[in-house]
Amino acid sequence: TVDISNLQRQVIYTLDDVGQSKAHSAVLRLKQSNPHVTFREFNERLTSQNAINYIKDFDVVVDGTDNFATRYLLNDACLLLDKPLVYGSILRFEGHVSVFNFKMKNGERSTNYRDLFPLPPDPDSVPNCEEAGVLGVLPGMIGTIQANEVIKIINGVHEPLINTLLILDAETMDITKIKIQNHGTRSTIKELIDYDLFCKSEQKSKYLIKSNEANMKEITVQDLKKMMDEGADFQLIDVREEHEFEICNLGGELIPLADVPQNVDKVDKNKQVVIHCRSGKRSGDSILWLERNHKFENLYNLKGGILAWAREIDSSMPTY
């Protein structure tokens, strides 16, 4: 429903709409602009049970959501239905836009949301717009760019923002484009799942291991150095990207964070496994995901990552 706090950025609504259904109020307003458009109004939450049925009749899906569970749900439903998804996201002064799962000229589909974000962040680590704030004009700016991509898709003119993430900084008005690497995540989506559980947005997973989150097992770089010197039997996994690995590495097995879900079988369950990245954040995220979804109990995060190794063990190691 419409809340008074929405009005400064969701300009389709007015004070008269407060407390009313957002979907219904939006349809009434849009009909005033163009009564010849046919609108279909769905006054219920999108879920794994109804998403396929709702989306199957449409040519393009636009993501105007504000939570990770629904973003993963939309992405996976579009993958299963071969529908293009126009993605948009905002927080504070920054907005993102991309077009996922678009059928390219060679017949293949472009990258999708999971290629960009293979694992959801811990819900406590990401503030929402109410907590962190958002520049009032930013939703309109990002929404207009999304609408532009929809027009391009429908009319087949020019190439949409595929395999690319557009980042708009409304504070400096800098626009950056970064390439999204295809990690083959499309082939891993066979069905829709419980996305609230996947993202832990409403409840903690029943598969959580007591060692993770606040009590995640860690080792220091001094511990790791001692293990290496003593020839201990353990597995070392680096979840950074290949170009980072080429700058500096500890000799471990490279499994970039985005590739972890497709390489669970490469993570040993029968010995101590040390996972590291540049600073410890990505490796921590991968450990939480592996523990939550595959019941690992033998994973250790390298505290401080490779930066700590360069600072405290090997000062000659290049850093970035």
Secondary structure by P-SEA (a helix, b strand, c coil): cccccccccccccccccccccaaaaaaaaaaaacccbbbbbbcccccccccccccccccccccccccaaaaaaaaaaaaaabbbbbcccccccbbbbbccccccccccccccccccccccccccccccccccccccaaaaaaaaaaaaaaaaaaaccccccccbbbbbcccccbbbbbbbbbccccccccccccccccccccccccccccccccccccccaaaaaaaaaaccbbbbbbcccaaaaaaccccccccccccccccccccccccbbbbbcccaaaaaaaaaaaaacccccccccccccaaaaaaccccccccc
